[in-house]
Amino acid sequence: MWLIVKKLKIIKSLTVNIPSSIWTLLIGIVLTLTSLWYGQNHGLLPTAASDEATLVDGLFDTMMTIGTGLFVLVQGILIYAAFKFRRRQGDNTDAPPVFGNIPLEILWTAIPAIIVIGLSIYSFDVYNEIGGFDPHSAHEAPIAGQAMKMPGAAIAATLNDTPPSTEPNANQIKSDEAMSNPATASVRNSDQIPQKRDAPGMGIVSPGIGASPDNEGKVPGLAVNVTGLQYAWIFTYPDTGVVASELHVPAGKEVKLDMTANDVIHAFWVPELRLKQDVIPGRQSEIRFTPKIVGEYKVICAELCGPYHGAMNTKFIVETPENFDKWMQEQQVATKGNLEQAIALNAADRSPAEFLSPYTAQMGIQPETLHQLHHH
């Protein structure tokens, strides 16, 4: 026991004699290592199912690393100060007058400024890499016959319906391309979607995440027209005429989605892609991504679109190219048949009890009960 007490006194004396600069260095090293570890091992994000997700995750990890370090540092100083400088029992004296520390104020102003500027540059680089920044569309020439407007006027012009023009605009061209597919045209019902003009000099008003720099100028491996309506997603494949309520895509190929809405604003969001895009009536939104991990995910509407907004989701399925081709062939065969007639004949050939038996079994309803209801 005596030896233990003696060792504790030696350790305490050594600790007291360590200079504050050494303590600061040691705390800084521990804080840095802790922040780096947690920033890479937080486990807060779902599966990164696309090439673009990897870029976004890198930015998120960096922000988590910096945020963790700042949080632990600030909270640590607060806790230390609360214990170190607390009022002692019986001490009724005033605290020493402190009028500020200019070098310290400059330091804690400059460091956050540098961090914010650095993250801004990094985030813009990620946005550019996933295809969100297109300098060509940002400097698109104004519509023929119209003078160049100031940005404020141009933005205001997009908020109001304007008379139709004989001059083509980017939004109308995109709409016409999508509506050239009969399946898409029948789903979107173009009479209910007024086409609005783009603001001259402001590029494409509708939101778009285009091709990444690596895929710039290349034709996407798959193009799909997406239509949002209360409360469902409808996907049409222009090259085949297939219409589906689920989005199937092949892994390893760039996918382009041309989107619009039939009624109100929706938002196409797949958390595993790390991409979200507004889907707006009268506008043609575009989004591109390259799925890389085979699996089944969920398409979610991320814009409050009505009372049943929470139920507006469907499956997003990434398949191997072989399985995708097989699925597409099956859908084409089904599309060629007269499905409405097949359903009608199927229902007509069977009694109500037989037709409803798969559903009543799931609901726990006995066939005898259904028979009695039918006769009453």
Buried (B, 14 or more C-beta within 10 A) or exposed (E): EEEEEEEEEEEEEEEEEEEEEEEEEEEEEEBEEBBBEBBEEEEEBBEBBBBBBBBBBBBBBBBBBBBBBBEBBEEEEEEEEEEEEEEEEEEEEEEEEEEEEEEEEEEEEEEEEEBEEEBEEBBEEBBBBBBBBBEEBEEBEBBEEEEEBEEEEBEEBBEEEEEEEEEEBBBBEBBEBBBEBEBBBEBBEBEEBEBBBBBBBBBBBBBBBBBBEEBEEEEBBBBBBBBBBBBBBBBBBBEBBBBBEEBBBBBBBBBBBBBBBBBBBBBBBBBBBBBBBBBBBBBBBBBBBBBBEBEEBEBBBBBEBBEEBEEBBBBBBBBEEEBBEEBBEEBEEEBEEEEEEEEEEEEEEEEEBEBBBEEBEEEEBEEEEBEEEEEE
